[in-house]
Amino acid sequence: MEKLAELKALIETAEKEGQAFYEKNNNAAGTRFRNALQQIKTIATDLRKDVTEKKNAAK
């Protein structure tokens, strides 16, 4: 559940940076936005692996 909380926090950060990039044309926010999206992808992949491992271990 710790990773899920981290994922939620990253999504909030990505939303703020995305708004700054698209609405205010802040290029630095675009870099931070891309970084947050990459971190989201990494954590989501880790969570998927954990779920699969736990699911298969229960069998």
N, C-alpha and C positions, 0 to 999 in steps of 0.2 A: 504494500500500500504506500510505502515511502516513495517509490518511483512514480506512482500515480499522482501523488501530491506535487512532485517535482514537475511532472508533465503539465499539470494544471497551471503552475506558476509560469512555466515557459510559454504556454499558450497566451496567458495574459500579457507577458512581455512582448511576444510576437505581435499581438494585436495593437499594442501601443506604438511599437516601432513601425508597423505597417501603415498605421494611420499617419504617422509623421512623414513617412516616405511618400505615400500617395497623395495626401491632402496638402502637405506643406512643402513638398518637393525637397525634402531633406535627404541628401545623398548619403550622409553618414548613417542615418537611420536605416537606409536601405541595406547597408552592410550588416548592421546589427540585426536587422530583420532576417536576412539570409542565414546568419549565424544561428539565430534562435530556431529557425526552421530546420536546420541541420541537426541541432541538438534534440529537437522534438522527434525527428526521424530516428535518431539513434536510440532514444529512450523507448519509443514505441516498438522498435525492433526487439530490444531487450525484454520488454514486457511480453511480447508475443512468444518469445523463446521460453520465458518462465512459465507462461500459461500452458504451453505445449508440453513442457517437461512435467509439470505437476499433473496434467491430465493423463499423460501416458504412464506416470508412476502409479496412479491410482488403479490401473488395470491389473 
